[in-house]
Amino acid sequence: MAAPAEVIDAPTQTESASTLRTLVELVRRMMHADVVSILGFSIIDETVTWKAASGFTVPIDYRQPVFRPLGSTIARRALAENTIGILQGIGTRPEFPAESFPVHVAEGVCDLAVAPLRIQGNRSGALTAGYRSPHHFSDEEKRLLQDLAEMAALALDNARLLETATAAEERFRTVVEAAPSAMVMVNDQGCIALVNAQTERLFGYTRTELLGQPVEKLVSERYVAAHPDHWASFLRDPSVRAMGAGRDLFGRRKDGSEVPIEIGLNPIQTDEGTFVLADIIDITERKQAEDALRESEERARSGEKIWEQTFDAIGEGIIVHDSETHIVRCNALAAEMMNLQPAEVIGLSFKEAFTLLFGKRAADYYLAESRGPSSAFEVQTEGERRFLVSAFPIEKPDGESVSVVTWNDVTRMSEMQEQLARTRRLASVGQLAAGVAHEINNPLAAITTCAEATIRDMRQTRETRELAETHQWTYYLEEIVRQSLRCKEITRGLLDLTRQRKARRVMCDVNSLVAQCAKVAVQRQGSAAEFEINLDENIGEVATDAAMVRQVLDNLFSNAIDTLGDGHGKVSLYTIRDGDRIAIEVADTGSGISPELMARIFDPFFSTKGPGKGYGLGLAISLSLAESLGGALTVESKEGAGSRFRLWLPRHRPEE
């Protein structure tokens, strides 16, 4: 049906502009398109003029014609063939370059349907429906768009509106009837003037039951109560559509049940007055999906909350770091041990967190070694606390890998295990020592006495002296005496292990005592070790047993010098005050102790010095003496990097 050229090209009348806007809104909803527009084409100069648009976000110039030869050609071809022109792959296919469709490309439209408006003189027009994602245009959609294009041409033909009123109304009714959603036309009194078949199916009423009835008949009572004058307000001012248009509400069926719906409202001006065309969509499935999603999110939040509470309630410290060793998560106990809030821990490096937890010396020592993705090791802090640290990797659903590090305070457990092991060792050694004392000491005394008596007898006459010197009998007998006395020292050491000697605490200058022991060690025959002495002048006098301390230090200095091998190396001596305790530290730069031997160095008769260089009782006796003093003896060592022994002493008052 022909439309006047001047109307299509320049709808300057207010009624025409309003009609155009209403049409593109209606077409967009009925076609479920992303963008809809009405364009005017000049056949002579191949220019395009925008008349009306809906759904566009980029600015559109409705006044200035634009030279678009390709668009004009497509519109003429569609008009000549009386078909809907389909453009798919706009901006990506060579036949539809981006420069020929700049507005649509900027809007992200890739597929476009063009329905021509009939030529009037040298002017033509088109109704377009575009989609931002690939779209298959069905035959039904093409027919619908073609019908809408003809309806648009009819609506624009103001000069022949009266002549085509009956046909336009019929076409409109056909379009409304063919719409996939329920459509209801409401007059200015708020009564239903037109419904389609989808409305009957959705609400359960017949047309006869709905026509002339108040539109509130189809809306839930609670919505009507909340918006009693909604329809009248919309008719007076279409901008009030925010009150209900596009919002989710509930429709009321004939059986009294409710159905979730979404309503789009568009005003229509006719000779009979103002009408509202309501496009009603059943959103039951969407509501069900939204409810299911909401319930799933609630369950997820509840599960996450339970997990968070469990995570913080775990009695072990836990931190999680990413591949760059930055902390991304920690529980409450971990943050508390660092004297920080959990939020303050996030972002720290793993080394910084490890330092806050266990001290800088522990971090430098334990993190210096390269470890595999899964590892477990025991950390000992300067405060003599022991922690079992475990690290293992976890791969997240997104493919990113994180590491989880946990630690547990095993100080008490380790002390109990060591005490139990020591008790067992001492019990075994005690039984051995008792047997040695009874079974060996008496024979050794007899051997020593007899050997000494023989030496005296040989020295009484010149003949026996010469004979003994000729056959080295004197040397042999003296060696028997020396070895017998050595055996007595071993048995005495065993008895020292089994007897709990009571410390006799008196005030003594610890620094002076330590310096004396170091001086004796420096003068040791054959030693070329370099000594470094750093004494804390704030220690002062301490109530302890000086003899026991001296015996422990003599053993530690002796071991430090022996571990240097050829005697070249460094032995360091420190005294440190730590609260109510003091520490006497003896460190060396020797070969260190391997992890396999660390667990045995305090065992009686265990020695790393080799045959003939010790009884293996020095450290065992030193540990027993340290415990008798109310303190402890600890060691840190790394193979190839020396050892560091510390004698810890409490600052007791002197005994009465």
Stockholm file with secondary structure:
# STOCKHOLM 1.0

chainA/1-656         MAAPAEVIDAPTQTESASTLRTLVELVRRMMHADVVSILGFSIIDETVTWKAASGFTVPIDYRQPVFRPLGSTIARRALAENTIGILQGIGTRPEFPAESFPVHVAEGVCDLAVAPLRIQGNRSGALTAGYRSPHHFSDEEKRLLQDLAEMAALALDNARLLETATAAEERFRTVVEAAPSAMVMVNDQGCIALVNAQTERLFGYTRTELLGQPVEKLVSERYVAAHPDHWASFLRDPSVRAMGAGRDLFGRRKDGSEVPIEIGLNPIQTDEGTFVLADIIDITERKQAEDALRESEERARSGEKIWEQTFDAIGEGIIVHDSETHIVRCNALAAEMMNLQPAEVIGLSFKEAFTLLFGKRAADYYLAESRGPSSAFEVQTEGERRFLVSAFPIEKPDGESVSVVTWNDVTRMSEMQEQLARTRRLASVGQLAAGVAHEINNPLAAITTCAEATIRDMRQTRETRELAETHQWTYYLEEIVRQSLRCKEITRGLLDLTRQRKARRVMCDVNSLVAQCAKVAVQRQGSAAEFEINLDENIGEVATDAAMVRQVLDNLFSNAIDTLGDGHGKVSLYTIRDGDRIAIEVADTGSGISPELMARIFDPFFSTKGPGKGYGLGLAISLSLAESLGGALTVESKEGAGSRFRLWLPRHRPEE
#=GR chainA/1-656 SS CCCCHHHHHCCCSHHHHHHHHHHHHHHHHHHTCSEEEEEEEETTTCEEEEEEEESCCSCCCSSSCEECHHHHHHHHHHHHHTSCEEEESTTTSTTSCGGGSHHHHHHTCCEEEEEEEEEETTEEEEEEEEESSCCCCCHHHHHHHHHHHHHHHHHHCGGGTTTTHHHHHHHHHHHHHHCSSEEEEECTTSBEEEECHHHHHHHCCCHHHHTTSBGGGGBCHHHHHHCTTHHHHHHHCGGGGGGTTTSEEEEECTTSCEEEEEEEEEEEEETTEEEEEEEEEECHHHHHHHHHHHHHHHHHHHHHHHHHHHHHHCSSEEEEECTTCBEEEECHHHHHHTTSCHHHHTTCBHHHHHHHHHCHHHHHHHSSSCCCSSEEEEEECTTSCEEEEEEEEEECTTSCEEEEEEEEECHHHHHHHHHHHHHHHHHHHHHHHHHHIIIIIHHHHHHHHHHHHHHHHHTSSHHHHHHHHHHTHHHHHHHHHHHHHHHHHHHHHHHHHHSCCCCCCEEEEHHHHHHHHHHHHHTCTTCCCEEEEECCTTCCEEEECHHHHHHHHHHHHHHHHHHTSSSCSEEEEEEEEETTEEEEEEEECSCCCCHHHHTTTTSTTCCSSCTTSCCSCHHHHHHHHHHHTTCEEEEEECTTSCEEEEEEEECBCCCC
#=GC SS_cons         CCCCHHHHHCCCSHHHHHHHHHHHHHHHHHHTCSEEEEEEEETTTCEEEEEEEESCCSCCCSSSCEECHHHHHHHHHHHHHTSCEEEESTTTSTTSCGGGSHHHHHHTCCEEEEEEEEEETTEEEEEEEEESSCCCCCHHHHHHHHHHHHHHHHHHCGGGTTTTHHHHHHHHHHHHHHCSSEEEEECTTSBEEEECHHHHHHHCCCHHHHTTSBGGGGBCHHHHHHCTTHHHHHHHCGGGGGGTTTSEEEEECTTSCEEEEEEEEEEEEETTEEEEEEEEEECHHHHHHHHHHHHHHHHHHHHHHHHHHHHHHCSSEEEEECTTCBEEEECHHHHHHTTSCHHHHTTCBHHHHHHHHHCHHHHHHHSSSCCCSSEEEEEECTTSCEEEEEEEEEECTTSCEEEEEEEEECHHHHHHHHHHHHHHHHHHHHHHHHHHIIIIIHHHHHHHHHHHHHHHHHTSSHHHHHHHHHHTHHHHHHHHHHHHHHHHHHHHHHHHHHSCCCCCCEEEEHHHHHHHHHHHHHTCTTCCCEEEEECCTTCCEEEECHHHHHHHHHHHHHHHHHHTSSSCSEEEEEEEEETTEEEEEEEECSCCCCHHHHTTTTSTTCCSSCTTSCCSCHHHHHHHHHHHTTCEEEEEECTTSCEEEEEEEECBCCCC
//
